[in-house]
Amino acid sequence: MMSNEGSGASASRPLLGLYHRTDIPSGSLFPFNGPSDADIARLLQSDFVASHPGDVVEIRDVTTSKLFTTAPSHYFELIRRFLWRRAIYRKILEGDILNSFEDDVANSVRCNAVYLDSVLRWIQRRLKAAANSDPPGRVRLLDTFMLEEYYVGRHEPSALICWQRKNPATNMRIGDILSNTFNWQEPRQRFGDAWDGLTYRWNIQALDSEGLEDVVNACKALFEDFYDHPYPRMVTLPGDTEESRYYGGDVISIA
């Protein structure tokens, strides 16, 4: 389903206004009961990189050199940020770094890492559809995920609720994440240069040992927050999956 809304949406207009329906994507991809060993293994076994060789963005699995999907050009920087987050989660998960984290914090890191990977798999064909549409479109779940990344830095529904209650003047659902009104310097100041990735041009190969230490410290600072709140988990109903939710159009036009 396509919307005829334009690309010049201002940050004062809700992002969800770009869609025919205003249902907020559910967090049912989030592993509320903790990620399985298979989930972690899937994340560690693949490593993705984005390039922009022509009219579309290409996302490839560098472990196999296979094309994973394509995406519209306007998503290039956002996807690089998204894949940087995935890459640093892999760095943290692949060794014994998590042994230095408190158990609850370590579990939250694992859950967020697996959730990000699940979002990537879920938007795979939707990104390709957006890239192939005329004009190139938008993928709602990616937009929403990155708005949460911008404001909160993590994605447990409980943490999102807690953050929103602590920041009632800011509605994290408002704005077009691709607009120039979103200054990524702000989350960089909140979460740190290494966590943001711009310093390394979102290239995990450029992350040295000192940078990795900065990433780990930023991760601890972020995930040790939000634990003194009365929202330990959100309730999901049987069969309540992303595929069964109505998104009002997974891909939208920006023309």
C-alpha positions in Angstrom: 0.0 0.0 0.0 1.4 3.4 -0.9 0.8 6.9 0.5 1.0 10.0 -1.6 2.6 12.1 1.2 5.6 14.1 0.2 9.2 13.9 1.3 9.2 17.4 2.7 7.5 16.4 6.0 8.6 18.6 8.8 9.7 17.3 12.2 6.6 18.8 13.7 4.4 16.3 11.8 4.3 12.8 13.3 6.2 10.3 11.3 3.2 8.0 11.5 1.3 10.6 9.7 3.1 9.4 6.6 1.1 6.2 6.7 -2.5 5.5 6.1 -2.9 4.1 9.6 -1.4 5.3 12.9 -0.9 2.0 14.5 2.4 1.9 16.3 4.5 -1.1 15.3 4.5 -3.6 18.1 7.5 -4.9 19.9 6.6 -8.5 19.4 9.8 -9.2 17.6 11.5 -8.3 20.9 12.7 -11.5 22.7 10.8 -10.9 25.9 11.9 -14.3 27.3 15.5 -13.8 26.4 17.3 -14.8 23.2 18.0 -18.4 22.4 21.4 -19.8 21.6 20.3 -20.1 18.0 19.4 -16.4 17.9 22.8 -15.4 19.2 24.5 -17.8 16.8 22.7 -16.4 13.8 23.8 -12.9 14.7 27.4 -13.9 15.2 27.6 -16.0 12.0 26.8 -13.1 9.6 28.3 -9.6 9.3 26.8 -7.0 7.0 28.1 -3.9 5.3 26.4 -1.3 3.2 27.7 0.3 0.0 26.2 2.7 -2.5 27.6 1.7 -5.9 24.8 3.1 -8.0 21.2 4.0 -7.8 20.5 1.9 -4.7 22.2 0.9 -1.5 23.5 -2.7 -1.4 23.7 -4.6 1.9 26.0 -7.6 1.7 27.0 -10.4 4.1 30.7 -10.1 4.1 31.1 -13.6 5.5 29.6 -15.0 2.2 30.0 -12.0 -0.1 26.3 -12.5 -1.0 23.9 -9.7 -1.6 21.4 -9.6 1.4 19.1 -6.9 0.0 19.0 -3.5 -1.6 17.6 -0.3 -0.2 16.7 3.2 -1.4 19.6 5.7 -1.7 18.0 8.0 0.9 18.6 5.3 3.6 22.3 4.9 3.1 23.6 6.8 6.2 20.7 5.5 8.3 21.5 1.9 7.3 25.2 2.5 8.0 24.3 3.6 11.5 22.0 0.6 11.9 24.6 -1.9 10.8 27.2 -0.2 13.0 25.1 -0.9 16.0 24.8 -4.5 14.9 28.5 -4.8 14.4 29.4 -3.5 17.9 26.8 -5.8 19.4 28.7 -8.6 17.7 32.0 -7.4 19.1 30.5 -7.4 22.6 28.8 -10.8 22.2 31.5 -12.8 20.5 34.0 -12.7 23.3 33.9 -12.7 27.1 33.1 -8.9 27.4 29.6 -9.6 28.8 31.2 -11.3 31.8 32.0 -7.9 33.2 28.3 -6.8 33.0 25.7 -7.4 35.7 23.4 -10.3 34.7 20.3 -8.2 34.0 22.3 -5.7 32.0 24.0 -8.5 30.0 20.7 -10.1 29.2 19.3 -6.7 28.1 22.2 -6.3 25.7 21.6 -9.7 24.3 17.9 -9.0 23.8 18.5 -5.7 22.1 21.2 -7.3 19.8 18.9 -10.1 18.8 16.0 -7.7 18.3 18.0 -5.5 16.0 19.0 -8.6 14.0 15.3 -9.7 13.8 14.3 -6.3 12.6 17.0 -6.5 9.9 15.7 -9.9 8.7 12.1 -8.6 8.8 12.7 -5.5 6.7 14.9 -7.4 4.2 12.3 -7.8 1.5 10.6 -4.5 2.4 13.8 -2.5 1.8 14.1 -4.2 -1.6 10.5 -3.3 -2.4 11.1 0.3 -1.4 14.2 0.4 -3.6 12.3 -1.0 -6.5 9.3 1.2 -6.2 8.8 4.4 -8.3 9.5 6.7 -6.6 11.7 4.9 -4.0 9.8 4.4 -0.8 10.2 4.2 3.0 10.1 1.3 5.4 8.1 2.0 8.5 9.7 -0.4 10.9 13.2 0.9 10.1 12.1 4.5 10.5 10.5 3.7 13.9 13.5 1.7 15.1 15.9 4.5 14.3 13.7 7.1 16.0 13.9 4.9 19.2 17.6 4.6 18.6 17.9 8.4 18.3 16.1 9.2 21.5 16.4 6.2 23.8 19.3 4.0 22.4 17.5 0.8 23.3 14.3 -0.9 22.5 12.6 -2.8 25.3 9.0 -1.6 25.4 9.4 -1.1 29.1 12.4 1.2 28.6 10.6 3.1 25.9 7.7 3.7 28.3 10.0 4.7 31.1 11.9 7.1 28.8 8.7 8.7 27.5 7.4 9.2 31.1 10.7 10.8 32.0 10.6 13.0 28.9 6.9 14.0 28.5 7.7 17.1 26.5 9.3 15.0 23.7 7.3 12.6 21.7 9.7 10.0 20.2 7.1 9.1 17.6 7.1 12.6 16.1 9.3 13.6 13.2 10.8 12.2 10.0 14.1 10.5 10.9 15.5 11.3 7.5 14.9 15.1 7.7 17.7 17.5 8.4 16.0 18.5 11.7 17.3 15.4 13.3 20.9 16.3 14.4 22.8 13.1 15.2 25.2 15.2 17.2 22.6 15.0 20.0 22.5 11.2 20.5 26.3 11.2 20.0 26.6 13.5 23.0 24.2 11.3 25.0 25.7 7.9 24.2 29.3 8.7 23.2 31.4 9.1 20.0 32.3 5.4 19.8 28.8 4.2 20.4 27.6 6.5 17.6 30.2 5.3 15.2 30.8 8.5 13.1 34.4 8.7 14.3 35.0 5.4 12.6 32.8 6.2 9.6 30.7 3.3 10.8 33.5 0.9 9.7 33.9 -1.8 12.4 37.4 -2.6 11.0 38.6 0.8 12.1 37.6 0.2 15.7 40.8 -0.3 17.7 41.2 -1.7 21.2 40.9 1.8 22.8 37.7 2.4 20.7 36.3 -1.0 21.8 36.9 -0.1 25.4 35.0 3.2 24.8 32.1 1.2 23.2 31.9 -1.2 26.2 31.8 1.7 28.6 29.1 3.4 26.6 27.2 0.2 26.5 27.3 -0.3 30.2 26.3 3.3 30.8 23.3 3.0 28.5 22.0 -0.4 29.7 22.5 0.1 33.4 19.8 2.8 33.2 16.0 2.2 33.3 16.1 -0.6 35.8 14.3 1.1 38.6 10.9 1.1 36.9 7.7 -0.8 37.4 7.5 -2.1 33.8 9.5 -5.3 33.7 7.9 -6.5 30.5 5.1 -6.0 28.1 2.4 -8.6 27.7 2.0 -10.1 24.2 -0.9 -12.3 23.2 -0.5 -15.7 21.5 0.1 -15.3 17.8 0.9 -11.6 18.3 3.7 -11.3 15.8 5.0 -8.6 13.5 3.6 -10.5 10.5 0.1 -10.5 12.0 0.1 -6.8 12.8 -1.5 -4.2 10.5 1.2 -1.7 9.5 -0.9 0.5 7.2 1.6 -0.2 4.5 5.1 -1.6 5.1 6.5 0.5 2.3 5.4 4.1 1.6 6.2 6.5 -1.2 8.0 9.8 -0.4 7.1 11.5 -3.7 
